[in-house]
Amino acid sequence: MKFDKSLARTIIFALGVVSFVIGVHRTILQNDIIANYWIFMISLACWLPLNYWRRQDARRAKEAEVAQQVAALNKPAKKNKKRR
């Protein structure tokens, strides 16, 4: 069975959103952000790898695009054959 990276990203994103909402809710009810700081840190810990992976994917896509452009430029030109 192969590891599904998109499923893991979805779960981590959902965990980050849920922990942020819970942190905001508890902060409003208790009127104390310091007591709920740890909940916000869970949310941040979920979102940091997502941001890292998104940048890594964008960098890979850009590298592939540049490699494709370089390959197109290095393609040998067709020689014009003279007809007799």
Secondary structure per residue as TSV (DSSP state, phi and psi in degrees):
chain	resnum	aa	ss	phi	psi
A	1	M	-	360.0	130.4
A	2	K	-	-90.8	143.7
A	3	F	-	-71.8	127.5
A	4	D	-	-94.0	105.3
A	5	K	H	-68.3	-36.0
A	6	S	H	-68.0	-33.8
A	7	L	H	-66.8	-42.6
A	8	A	H	-62.4	-41.2
A	9	R	H	-63.5	-39.6
A	10	T	H	-65.8	-42.3
A	11	I	H	-66.1	-43.5
A	12	I	H	-64.9	-40.5
A	13	F	H	-62.7	-45.5
A	14	A	H	-63.0	-40.9
A	15	L	H	-63.0	-39.5
A	16	G	H	-64.4	-43.4
A	17	V	H	-66.5	-45.6
A	18	V	H	-62.4	-44.1
A	19	S	H	-66.4	-34.3
A	20	F	H	-66.7	-43.8
A	21	V	H	-64.0	-42.7
A	22	I	H	-62.7	-41.4
A	23	G	H	-62.1	-43.1
A	24	V	H	-64.6	-43.9
A	25	H	H	-61.4	-48.2
A	26	R	H	-66.4	-33.7
A	27	T	H	-66.8	-39.9
A	28	I	H	-67.5	-42.2
A	29	L	H	-68.0	-43.3
A	30	Q	H	-90.8	-14.6
A	31	N	T	55.1	41.0
A	32	D	-	-149.8	103.4
A	33	I	T	-76.5	-27.1
A	34	I	T	-65.3	-38.4
A	35	A	T	-69.1	-22.7
A	36	N	T	-109.5	14.9
A	37	Y	H	-58.3	-39.4
A	38	W	H	-63.5	-31.1
A	39	I	H	-68.9	-40.0
A	40	F	H	-67.2	-32.0
A	41	M	H	-69.8	-32.9
A	42	I	H	-63.3	-43.6
A	43	S	H	-60.8	-45.4
A	44	L	H	-64.2	-40.2
A	45	A	H	-64.6	-26.6
A	46	C	H	-79.0	-34.7
A	47	W	H	-83.5	-26.1
A	48	L	H	-62.0	-47.8
A	49	P	H	-65.4	-31.9
A	50	L	H	-63.1	-43.0
A	51	N	H	-64.8	-41.8
A	52	Y	H	-61.8	-47.6
A	53	W	H	-64.0	-37.2
A	54	R	H	-64.1	-43.6
A	55	R	H	-66.8	-37.9
A	56	Q	H	-64.9	-42.2
A	57	D	H	-64.7	-40.2
A	58	A	H	-64.8	-39.7
A	59	R	H	-65.9	-41.5
A	60	R	H	-64.2	-40.7
A	61	A	H	-64.0	-41.1
A	62	K	H	-65.4	-41.9
A	63	E	H	-63.3	-39.5
A	64	A	H	-66.0	-39.4
A	65	E	H	-64.8	-43.4
A	66	V	H	-65.3	-41.6
A	67	A	H	-62.9	-37.9
A	68	Q	H	-67.1	-39.8
A	69	Q	H	-66.9	-40.3
A	70	V	H	-65.4	-40.7
A	71	A	H	-64.0	-36.9
A	72	A	H	-68.5	-36.1
A	73	L	H	-73.5	-32.4
A	74	N	T	-84.6	-0.1
A	75	K	S	-66.2	130.9
A	76	P	-	-64.4	140.1
A	77	A	-	-73.9	148.9
A	78	K	-	-73.4	135.5
A	79	K	-	-84.2	135.1
A	80	N	-	-79.2	120.6
A	81	K	-	-88.5	132.8
A	82	K	-	-80.6	135.6
A	83	R	-	-93.9	141.5
A	84	R	-	-108.9	360.0
